[in-house]
């Protein structure tokens, strides 16, 4: 069986600066992945690169086969 690639839009909630505030910020990423789990992992990695830590939550908002 051949793996198909999908483009996922994943929203994440992240604390911008956890040492100063508990306020959550919503950020959305578009990633290419083979599954929802893979998409969430890729979005969490992008969040880590942008904010320096993992997101509080992740949610798949939309997807399409590419």
C-alpha positions, 0 to 999 in steps of 0.5 A: 500500500502506497502512503499518500501525502496530505497537507494539514492545517494544525492549530496549536495553543502555546504559552508565548513566555511561560516564565512571565505569563500563563496566557495561551496564544493560538498559532496555525501551521500548515504541514505535509504529513502522512497521518494526523499524528505525523501532522501534530508532531510536525506542528509541535516541532515547528512550535518548539522552534518558534517558541522554544517549548512544546505546545499546550494542545494541538488540533487538526483543523483541515486537511487535503490530499496532495 
